[in-house]
C-alpha cells in the first residue's frame, strides 16, 4: 500500500493504492510512481496494476463471453417453450 499524503493508509480513500509485489521490491523510498485515473473514476491506479494486466483482459473477455452465452441460451429456451403448441384434451364421459 502506498500513500501520497500523511493520512492513515488503513483507511479506504483515493490517496492510496496497492503496488504489485514485483514492482514494490524494486522500488526505493522517493522513487517516482506514476498514478493514473480513468475518466470520472477518482480511484488511483498504477501502470502495472492488476487492472491493466493483459491476463486480466483475457479473463474479462472470457467472463463476458460466458455471460452472453448464458443469456442466449435462456432466450433460446424461452422462445422454444413459447413455440410449443399447447394441447387441450377434452375428456367427456360417455353416458349410456
Rosetta blueprint (number, residue, H / E / L):
1 X L
2 X E
3 X E
4 X L
5 X L
6 X L
7 X L
8 X L
9 X L
10 X L
11 X L
12 X L
13 X L
14 X L
15 X L
16 X E
17 X E
18 X L
19 X L
20 X L
21 X H
22 X H
23 X H
24 X H
25 X L
26 X L
27 X L
28 X L
29 X L
30 X L
31 X L
32 X L
33 X L
34 X L
35 X E
36 X E
37 X E
38 X E
39 X L
40 X L
41 X E
42 X E
43 X E
44 X E
45 X E
46 X E
47 X L
48 X L
49 X L
50 X H
51 X H
52 X H
53 X L
54 X H
55 X H
56 X H
57 X H
58 X H
59 X H
60 X H
61 X H
62 X H
63 X H
64 X H
65 X H
66 X H
67 X H
68 X H
69 X H
70 X H
71 X H
72 X H
73 X H
74 X H
75 X H
76 X H
77 X H
78 X H
79 X H
80 X H
81 X H
82 X H
83 X H
84 X L
85 X L
86 X L
87 X L
88 X L
89 X L
90 X L
91 X L
92 X L
93 X L
94 X L
95 X L
96 X L
